Amino acid sequence: EGALAPLADHTRFELAVRCWITDSGHTLYLRVHDISRGGLSVRAPVPFAPAGKIEVGLELPGGRRVRARGEVVWVRASTASPNGPRMGARFLEFVEGEEDLQQLLGNA
């Protein structure tokens, strides 16, 4: 086994948080659609592919920052979703700010 828990196991919050997502060829600045302790989704056309490794940065209120390594879990094209294009990713490892994120989500 050893599989990571699915994102649905985490309560998701809609927070107005800006983020940047980077892979080996792209960096995008986006607004988070929703976020949990386990990952996030963004609402935008993205050049990332499922299972791709990414770096995620979040700008939290009060100037706090979170940095994490992650993995793209799903991508929906704009034609596949009535809400427009979306991408979901899970956090694999936090580089900085994990406590700040958990504190923010605990208070949301």
LUMSE-887714 format. One line per 4 residues: their letters; for each residue x, y, z of N, C-alpha, C, O. Coordinates in pm, 1 decimal, padded with zeros to 6 digits, always signed. Layout:
BEGIN
a	X:Y:Z:X:Y:Z:X:Y:Z:X:Y:Z; ...;
This chain:
BEGIN
egal	+00084.8:-00118.4:+00000.0:+00000.0:+00000.0:+00000.0:+00089.5:+00124.9:+00000.0:+00157.4:+00152.5:-00098.9; +00089.4:+00199.2:+00109.4:+00174.5:+00317.6:+00117.7:+00127.5:+00434.2:+00034.4:+00202.1:+00530.6:+00016.9; +00005.9:+00428.9:-00017.9:-00043.7:+00537.5:-00102.1:-00082.1:+00657.4:-00015.8:-00123.8:+00642.1:+00099.1; -00067.7:+00775.1:-00072.2:-00108.9:+00896.0:-00001.8:-00261.2:+00901.5:+00004.2:-00329.7:+00851.3:-00085.0;
apla	-00312.3:+00961.5:+00107.7:-00457.5:+00974.6:+00122.0:-00511.6:+01063.7:+00011.3:-00446.1:+01160.8:-00026.8; -00629.7:+01032.7:-00041.2:-00687.8:+01119.1:-00143.6:-00717.6:+01257.5:-00087.5:-00739.1:+01273.9:+00032.6; -00718.8:+01356.6:-00176.1:-00741.9:+01494.4:-00132.9:-00877.4:+01510.1:-00065.7:-00894.3:+01598.0:+00018.8; -00973.7:+01426.9:-00101.4:-01108.0:+01440.6:-00045.3:-01109.5:+01417.5:+00105.1:-01206.2:+01454.2:+00171.8;
dhtr	-01004.7:+01357.8:+00159.5:-00999.2:+01334.1:+00303.2:-00976.1:+01462.4:+00382.8:-00992.1:+01463.7:+00504.8; -00939.2:+01568.4:+00314.9:-00909.4:+01695.0:+00382.3:-01021.4:+01795.3:+00357.4:-01073.6:+01804.7:+00246.4; -01057.6:+01869.2:+00460.0:-01156.3:+01974.8:+00443.3:-01097.5:+02083.2:+00353.7:-00984.9:+02128.5:+00374.1; -01176.2:+02124.1:+00253.8:-01128.6:+02224.4:+00158.8:-01187.1:+02361.4:+00195.5:-01303.1:+02372.8:+00235.2;
fela	-01104.5:+02463.2:+00181.3:-01145.8:+02599.5:+00213.6:-01126.5:+02687.7:+00091.4:-01025.9:+02677.8:+00021.2; -01224.3:+02773.9:+00067.2:-01208.2:+02872.9:-00039.0:-01148.6:+02997.5:+00024.9:-01217.1:+03070.9:+00096.2; -01022.1:+03020.2:-00001.0:-00951.4:+03135.0:+00054.5:-00892.9:+03218.1:-00058.6:-00843.6:+03164.2:-00157.8; -00898.9:+03347.8:-00042.9:-00842.4:+03437.7:-00144.1:-00691.0:+03446.3:-00122.8:-00640.4:+03542.0:-00064.3;
vrcw	-00621.3:+03345.7:-00170.7:-00476.6:+03336.3:-00152.9:-00413.2:+03329.9:-00290.6:-00459.3:+03256.3:-00377.9; -00306.8:+03407.7:-00309.6:-00236.0:+03401.7:-00437.0:-00124.7:+03298.4:-00428.2:-00067.2:+03275.4:-00321.8; -00095.4:+03236.5:-00542.5:+00009.2:+03135.6:-00541.9:+00088.0:+03141.5:-00671.4:+00045.6:+03202.5:-00769.6; +00200.8:+03078.4:-00669.5:+00275.3:+03055.3:-00792.6:+00309.1:+02907.8:-00797.3:+00340.4:+02845.3:-00696.0;
itds	+00301.9:+02853.8:-00918.7:+00328.4:+02712.5:-00940.0:+00432.6:+02701.1:-01050.1:+00420.2:+02763.0:-01155.8; +00535.3:+02621.4:-01024.1:+00646.8:+02607.5:-01116.4:+00672.9:+02460.6:-01145.2:+00669.1:+02376.7:-01055.1; +00699.5:+02430.5:-01272.0:+00754.2:+02299.9:-01305.9:+00883.0:+02324.8:-01384.3:+00936.2:+02435.8:-01380.4; +00933.5:+02225.7:-01454.0:+01062.5:+02242.2:-01520.8:+01057.8:+02344.7:-01634.0:+01162.2:+02394.1:-01676.6;
ghtl	+00938.2:+02377.0:-01683.2:+00931.8:+02468.6:-01796.7:+00842.9:+02590.1:-01781.7:+00843.4:+02676.5:-01869.4; +00766.3:+02600.3:-01673.9:+00669.1:+02709.1:-01660.2:+00664.3:+02759.8:-01516.5:+00691.0:+02686.5:-01421.3; +00629.1:+02888.6:-01503.8:+00591.1:+02945.4:-01374.3:+00464.1:+03025.3:-01396.3:+00460.5:+03114.2:-01481.3; +00360.4:+02994.8:-01321.0:+00234.3:+03066.7:-01332.2:+00199.3:+03129.9:-01198.9:+00219.6:+03069.7:-01093.4;
ylrv	+00146.4:+03252.4:-01203.9:+00093.7:+03319.9:-01085.6:-00057.8:+03311.3:-01093.8:-00117.8:+03355.6:-01191.7; -00119.8:+03254.4:-00991.2:-00261.6:+03221.7:-00995.3:-00329.6:+03256.2:-00864.2:-00264.3:+03281.3:-00762.9; -00461.5:+03257.1:-00868.2:-00540.8:+03266.8:-00746.1:-00590.7:+03126.8:-00713.6:-00639.2:+03055.0:-00801.1; -00578.4:+03089.2:-00588.3:-00621.5:+02956.8:-00543.4:-00773.8:+02949.8:-00548.6:-00841.6:+03043.5:-00506.6;
hdis	-00827.9:+02839.6:-00599.9:-00972.6:+02817.4:-00595.7:-01011.9:+02763.0:-00459.4:-01099.2:+02818.1:-00392.3; -00946.5:+02653.7:-00418.5:-00964.9:+02605.8:-00282.1:-00837.3:+02535.7:-00236.8:-00753.0:+02496.5:-00317.5; -00826.2:+02521.3:-00105.5:-00702.8:+02469.7:-00048.1:-00736.1:+02385.9:+00074.1:-00835.5:+02410.5:+00142.4; -00653.1:+02288.0:+00100.7:-00666.2:+02206.0:+00221.6:-00526.0:+02178.1:+00274.0:-00426.9:+02222.5:+00216.0;
rggl	-00519.0:+02104.6:+00383.3:-00387.8:+02065.4:+00435.2:-00315.1:+01972.9:+00338.2:-00192.5:+01962.4:+00341.7; -00391.4:+01905.7:+00251.1:-00331.1:+01808.1:+00161.4:-00300.9:+01857.1:+00021.9:-00225.6:+01792.6:-00051.1; -00359.0:+01972.2:-00017.9:-00334.8:+02019.8:-00153.6:-00421.1:+02139.6:-00186.4:-00479.2:+02202.6:-00098.0; -00428.7:+02170.1:-00315.6:-00504.6:+02287.2:-00359.7:-00556.9:+02264.5:-00499.5:-00513.8:+02172.7:-00569.4;
svra	-00650.0:+02348.5:-00539.8:-00689.9:+02354.4:-00679.5:-00690.8:+02499.3:-00722.6:-00716.6:+02589.7:-00643.2; -00661.9:+02519.6:-00850.3:-00661.1:+02653.2:-00909.4:-00757.1:+02652.6:-01027.4:-00780.6:+02549.2:-01089.9; -00811.6:+02768.9:-01056.4:-00904.9:+02781.8:-01166.7:-00836.9:+02865.0:-01275.0:-00840.7:+02988.0:-01272.3; -00775.4:+02796.6:-01369.1:-00705.1:+02863.3:-01477.8:-00658.3:+02758.9:-01577.2:-00639.4:+02642.8:-01541.0;
pvpf	-00639.5:+02798.6:-01702.1:-00576.7:+02705.0:-01795.5:-00431.1:+02687.9:-01754.7:-00359.8:+02786.2:-01734.8; -00387.8:+02565.6:-01742.6:-00251.6:+02539.9:-01694.6:-00178.5:+02447.0:-01790.8:-00240.0:+02359.2:-01851.3; -00047.9:+02466.0:-01805.1:+00030.4:+02381.2:-01895.6:+00086.6:+02257.8:-01826.0:+00177.7:+02194.0:-01878.9; +00034.9:+02223.1:-01709.8:+00089.1:+02112.1:-01633.2:+00013.3:+01983.8:-01664.3:-00104.3:+01987.6:-01700.5;
apag	+00080.5:+01870.9:-01650.1:+00020.1:+01741.6:-01678.6:+00004.6:+01661.8:-01550.4:+00085.5:+01676.7:-01458.8; -00098.2:+01576.8:-01541.6:-00113.6:+01490.8:-01423.9:+00012.6:+01409.5:-01397.9:+00079.4:+01363.6:-01490.6; +00043.3:+01393.1:-01270.3:+00161.1:+01321.4:-01219.6:+00288.2:+01403.4:-01232.6:+00395.4:+01357.1:-01193.4; +00278.6:+01524.8:-01287.0:+00396.7:+01610.0:-01296.8:+00434.8:+01666.2:-01161.7:+00348.1:+01699.5:-01080.9;
kiev	+00563.0:+01676.8:-01137.1:+00612.4:+01735.0:-01012.2:+00614.7:+01887.4:-01025.3:+00654.3:+01941.3:-01128.6; +00572.0:+01955.3:-00920.0:+00565.8:+02100.8:-00920.2:+00618.8:+02155.7:-00788.6:+00631.0:+02084.1:-00689.2; +00650.0:+02284.5:-00791.0:+00679.4:+02360.4:-00668.6:+00565.6:+02460.1:-00653.7:+00523.2:+02522.4:-00751.1; +00516.5:+02474.8:-00531.4:+00404.2:+02563.7:-00504.0:+00447.7:+02666.3:-00401.2:+00509.8:+02632.3:-00300.6;
glel	+00414.9:+02791.3:-00426.8:+00435.5:+02897.3:-00329.3:+00303.1:+02964.6:-00302.0:+00224.8:+02987.2:-00394.3; +00276.7:+02996.7:-00177.3:+00152.1:+03063.7:-00138.1:+00184.8:+03191.8:-00064.0:+00278.5:+03196.9:+00015.8; +00106.3:+03295.6:-00091.4:+00117.9:+03421.9:-00017.9:-00000.2:+03429.4:+00077.7:-00113.2:+03454.7:+00035.8; +00025.8:+03407.5:+00205.4:-00079.6:+03410.4:+00306.0:-00097.5:+03551.8:+00359.2:-00009.3:+03636.1:+00343.0;
pggr	-00212.0:+03578.3:+00423.0:-00231.5:+03709.4:+00485.4:-00119.4:+03739.3:+00584.7:-00063.9:+03648.5:+00646.6; -00087.5:+03865.8:+00598.8:+00016.9:+03906.7:+00691.9:+00157.1:+03887.3:+00637.1:+00254.5:+03893.9:+00712.1; +00168.6:+03863.4:+00506.4:+00300.0:+03851.0:+00445.7:+00367.7:+03717.2:+00467.7:+00484.2:+03699.8:+00431.8; +00295.9:+03622.5:+00526.3:+00355.3:+03489.6:+00547.5:+00357.0:+03413.1:+00416.5:+00270.1:+03431.6:+00331.2;
rvra	+00456.3:+03327.3:+00401.2:+00469.2:+03249.2:+00278.9:+00478.7:+03101.4:+00310.3:+00531.4:+03060.7:+00413.9; +00426.1:+03022.0:+00218.0:+00436.5:+02876.8:+00226.1:+00502.0:+02830.0:+00096.9:+00468.1:+02876.7:-00011.8; +00595.8:+02737.6:+00110.0:+00655.9:+02674.7:-00008.3:+00647.4:+02524.4:+00009.9:+00677.4:+02471.5:+00117.0; +00605.9:+02455.9:-00096.9:+00592.1:+02310.4:-00090.2:+00625.7:+02248.3:-00225.0:+00612.3:+02311.1:-00330.0;
rgev	+00669.5:+02124.2:-00218.8:+00682.0:+02043.7:-00340.0:+00553.3:+01964.3:-00351.9:+00496.9:+01919.4:-00252.1; +00507.2:+01947.2:-00476.1:+00381.4:+01877.7:-00494.3:+00376.5:+01799.2:-00623.5:+00475.0:+01784.7:-00695.9; +00256.7:+01749.3:-00648.6:+00233.1:+01666.6:-00766.8:+00095.3:+01700.3:-00821.6:-00001.6:+01709.8:-00746.3; +00086.7:+01718.2:-00952.7:-00041.6:+01742.8:-01017.3:-00123.3:+01614.4:-01011.9:-00076.2:+01508.0:-01052.0;
vwvr	-00246.9:+01625.3:-00961.8:-00333.5:+01508.5:-00948.4:-00432.3:+01500.9:-01064.6:-00457.6:+01392.7:-01117.6; -00488.0:+01615.0:-01104.3:-00582.6:+01616.8:-01215.6:-00581.9:+01752.6:-01284.9:-00549.6:+01855.4:-01225.4; -00618.7:+01749.1:-01412.6:-00632.8:+01870.2:-01493.5:-00762.7:+01856.7:-01571.6:-00787.4:+01753.6:-01634.0; -00845.6:+01960.4:-01568.3:-00969.3:+01962.1:-01646.5:-00962.9:+02076.6:-01745.8:-00942.2:+02192.0:-01708.0;
asta	-00980.6:+02044.4:-01871.6:-00983.8:+02148.3:-01975.3:-01111.0:+02230.7:-01960.0:-01206.8:+02187.1:-01896.2; -01111.3:+02350.0:-02019.0:-01227.1:+02439.0:-02005.3:-01352.2:+02375.5:-02063.6:-01462.4:+02403.2:-02016.4; -01338.1:+02291.0:-02165.2:-01455.5:+02229.7:-02225.7:-01510.9:+02116.4:-02141.0:-01625.9:+02076.1:-02158.5; -01429.2:+02064.3:-02048.5:-01472.0:+01949.8:-01967.1:-01540.8:+01992.3:-01838.5:-01599.3:+01908.4:-01769.9;
spng	-01535.4:+02118.5:-01804.5:-01591.8:+02165.0:-01677.7:-01672.2:+02291.4:-01699.1:-01622.6:+02384.6:-01762.4; -01795.5:+02298.4:-01648.2:-01876.0:+02420.0:-01663.5:-01815.9:+02539.6:-01590.1:-01850.3:+02654.0:-01620.1; -01726.8:+02514.7:-01494.5:-01664.2:+02622.6:-01418.8:-01532.8:+02670.1:-01480.3:-01459.6:+02748.2:-01419.5; -01503.8:+02622.8:-01600.5:-01378.6:+02663.0:-01664.3:-01266.0:+02566.9:-01629.6:-01286.1:+02471.5:-01554.4;
prmg	-01147.7:+02591.8:-01684.3:-01035.4:+02501.4:-01662.7:-00989.3:+02502.5:-01517.7:-00986.9:+02607.2:-01452.9; -00952.7:+02384.3:-01467.4:-00905.7:+02373.0:-01329.0:-00794.0:+02270.8:-01321.4:-00779.9:+02184.8:-01408.3; -00715.4:+02281.7:-01216.6:-00609.9:+02184.8:-01189.9:-00606.0:+02159.4:-01040.5:-00623.5:+02251.7:-00960.9; -00583.2:+02035.0:-01002.3:-00568.3:+01999.6:-00861.6:-00431.2:+01939.5:-00837.8:-00380.5:+01863.0:-00919.7;
arfl	-00371.9:+01974.9:-00725.0:-00239.5:+01922.7:-00690.0:-00237.4:+01886.9:-00542.2:-00310.4:+01944.9:-00461.9; -00153.5:+01791.7:-00507.7:-00137.0:+01755.8:-00367.3:+00002.2:+01796.4:-00322.3:+00097.8:+01796.1:-00399.9; +00010.9:+01831.3:-00194.6:+00140.6:+01864.2:-00135.2:+00210.9:+01734.9:-00098.6:+00151.1:+01646.7:-00037.0; +00337.2:+01723.1:-00136.1:+00417.2:+01605.7:-00100.5:+00512.5:+01636.7:+00013.8:+00538.7:+01551.9:+00099.0;
efve	+00564.5:+01759.7:+00014.6:+00663.7:+01797.2:+00116.0:+00663.7:+01948.8:+00130.5:+00669.3:+02021.2:+00031.0; +00657.6:+01996.3:+00253.1:+00664.4:+02140.3:+00278.0:+00809.4:+02182.5:+00295.5:+00886.5:+02117.2:+00365.7; +00845.0:+02292.1:+00230.9:+00978.8:+02348.7:+00242.7:+00979.6:+02454.7:+00352.5:+01074.3:+02463.7:+00430.6; +00873.2:+02534.8:+00357.8:+00859.1:+02634.9:+00464.7:+00712.8:+02670.9:+00481.3:+00634.3:+02660.9:+00386.9;
geed	+00676.5:+02712.7:+00600.8:+00544.8:+02768.9:+00625.8:+00432.0:+02670.5:+00650.6:+00315.5:+02710.3:+00650.9; +00463.2:+02542.4:+00671.5:+00355.8:+02444.8:+00693.8:+00271.6:+02482.6:+00815.8:+00149.0:+02471.4:+00812.9; +00337.6:+02527.5:+00922.9:+00264.1:+02564.6:+01044.4:+00172.4:+02683.0:+01017.7:+00059.8:+02686.5:+01067.3; +00220.0:+02781.2:+00938.9:+00136.6:+02897.4:+00907.1:+00012.2:+02855.6:+00829.2:-00097.1:+02906.1:+00854.9;
lqql	+00028.4:+02764.1:+00734.6:-00086.2:+02717.8:+00656.3:-00184.5:+02644.1:+00745.9:-00304.9:+02668.6:+00738.1; -00136.1:+02554.7:+00830.4:-00225.3:+02480.3:+00918.2:-00298.7:+02573.0:+01015.0:-00416.1:+02552.1:+01045.6; -00228.9:+02674.0:+01061.8:-00291.7:+02770.3:+01153.5:-00401.8:+02846.9:+01079.5:-00510.4:+02867.0:+01133.8; -00374.2:+02889.3:+00956.7:-00471.9:+02963.9:+00878.3:-00594.5:+02877.0:+00851.5:-00707.5:+02922.9:+00868.2;
lgna	-00573.3:+02751.5:+00809.9:-00685.8:+02664.0:+00779.7:-00760.4:+02624.7:+00907.0:-00881.6:+02603.0:+00903.4; -00690.6:+02615.5:+01017.3:-00757.1:+02583.9:+01143.8:-00849.5:+02694.5:+01188.9:-00945.9:+02670.1:+01261.5; -00819.8:+02818.7:+01145.3:-00901.3:+02932.9:+01184.7:-01006.2:+02968.2:+01080.2:-01089.6:+03055.8:+01103.0; -01002.6:+02899.7:+00964.5:-01093.5:+02935.6:+00854.6:-01233.8:+02882.4:+00880.1:-01323.5:+02903.0:+00798.3;
